């Protein structure tokens, strides 16, 4: 979305949102690799839905639809 912005303030803002989200994704993936195997099946289902909902929401904000999500 940043690439299509004509207003500098929006271009910069969307760029920073994307960069920040990359950090969040790295943290989530690290925690999931560490903790997911020990979580009960009921909690895994809830956690998976929450993470998926978060990324779908963010992809709409950044106008970057996830591939095969």
C-alpha positions in Angstrom: 0.0 0.0 0.0 2.9 2.3 0.7 4.1 2.1 -2.9 0.8 3.4 -4.2 0.6 6.4 -1.9 1.0 9.9 -3.3 1.0 11.7 0.1 4.4 11.3 1.7 3.0 11.1 5.2 0.8 8.1 4.3 3.6 6.5 2.3 5.9 6.7 5.3 3.2 5.5 7.7 2.2 2.4 5.7 5.9 1.6 5.2 6.5 1.7 9.0 3.4 -0.4 9.6 4.7 -3.0 7.3 8.1 -3.0 8.9 6.6 -3.2 12.4 4.4 -6.1 11.3 7.5 -8.0 10.1 8.8 -7.8 13.6 5.6 -9.0 15.1 5.5 -11.9 12.7 9.0 -12.9 13.7 8.1 -12.9 17.4 4.9 -14.9 16.8 6.8 -17.5 14.8 9.5 -17.8 17.4 6.9 -18.3 20.2 4.9 -20.7 18.1 7.9 -22.9 17.4 8.7 -23.0 21.1 5.3 -23.3 22.7 2.8 -24.7 20.1 3.9 -28.3 20.5 3.1 -28.3 24.3 -0.3 -26.5 24.0 -3.5 -28.6 24.3 -5.6 -29.1 21.2 -8.5 -26.9 22.3 -6.1 -24.0 22.9 -4.3 -24.6 19.6 -7.6 -24.2 17.7 -8.3 -20.8 19.4 -4.7 -19.5 19.0 -4.7 -20.5 15.3 -8.0 -18.7 14.7 -6.7 -15.6 16.5 -3.5 -15.4 14.6 -5.2 -16.0 11.3 -7.7 -13.3 12.0 -5.0 -10.9 12.9 -3.1 -11.5 9.7 -6.2 -11.2 7.5 -7.1 -7.9 9.2 -3.6 -6.6 8.7 -3.4 -7.7 5.1 -6.5 -5.6 4.5 -5.0 -2.6 6.2 -1.8 -2.9 4.2 -3.6 -4.0 1.0 -1.4 -7.0 0.7 -3.7 -10.1 0.5 -2.0 -13.2 1.9 -1.1 -15.9 -0.7 -2.9 -19.2 0.0 -3.5 -18.3 3.7 
